[in-house]
């Protein structure tokens, strides 16, 4: 059995997955429509960022940064063999010092002259005109150029934009473009403000879920509606190790720090394993300090965006005139 030294292990860990793939397996890399993102030709659910080297294999729900983890988890290589490959066969991959990349500044995408396309898209998703207009008037939703993406804006306490999530309005094979704008700070995620003072914040996994739930509640403006920008949860039936999945969401932590008047947290995550897991972790963390209201969608496996779209279809069928016999 091969033996490796601690120095070799540390050296192997310094190599990023993207650097390894670009130099040794460039034929496996295929550019996606997302800026700075690539996928593997043999695993289309595997995505890797060329700047950070962060990769995620969605179908297996695993990810990482290093070439070592990539070779073990994706290519199925034994640990010692992977270390030897990186240290002996590719000595040029052992950097003397990692170069820190300069963080790009945050800048909102350019605005289009109107919001007609994103309004039509969101209407199709079951979002009401009232809710769309409310968000546009608060300058937290607009249409960008040149691709006419829906831009969901997150602001800090001084109302300065610090975050943006882009959602494409055109879909290919059932998938639409999604990305966080470069330089976005997730702790300042998208949040729909209330019309007047409130003690409650409702939290959602995604921006469109917040709009959808507000629509289903007939446009009520009685609470903050905060998108968490996604949640962290283990794969179902996986053995949980460490605390990385139990950390409270950055967006909610920052919001509560800046809103001491809040007394109630309404949890509106998706009604699937990940959403229920996140709900329980937030409940455990904040119970005792805040009143917790768990309000997941009633339908198993659904989110509020699903329910809003279903309701729109139901209303459309109900309002359709009966054909004459």
ABEGO torsion letter per residue (X at the ends): XBBBBAAAAAAAAABBAAAAAAAAAAAABBBBABBGBBBBAABAABBBBAAAGBBBBAAAGBBEABAAAAAAAAAGBBAAAAAAAAAAABAAABBABBBBBBBBBBBBBBBBABAAAAAAAAAAAGBBAAAAAAAAAAGABBBBOAAGBBBBBBBBAAGBBABBBBBBABBBGGBBBBBBBBGBBAABBBBBBBABBBABBBBBABAAAAAAAAAAAGGBAABBBBBAGEBBBBBBGBBBBEAAAABBBAAAAAAAAABAABABBBBABBBBAAAAAAAAAAAAAABGABBBBBBBBABBGBBAAAAAAAAAAAAAAAABBBBBX
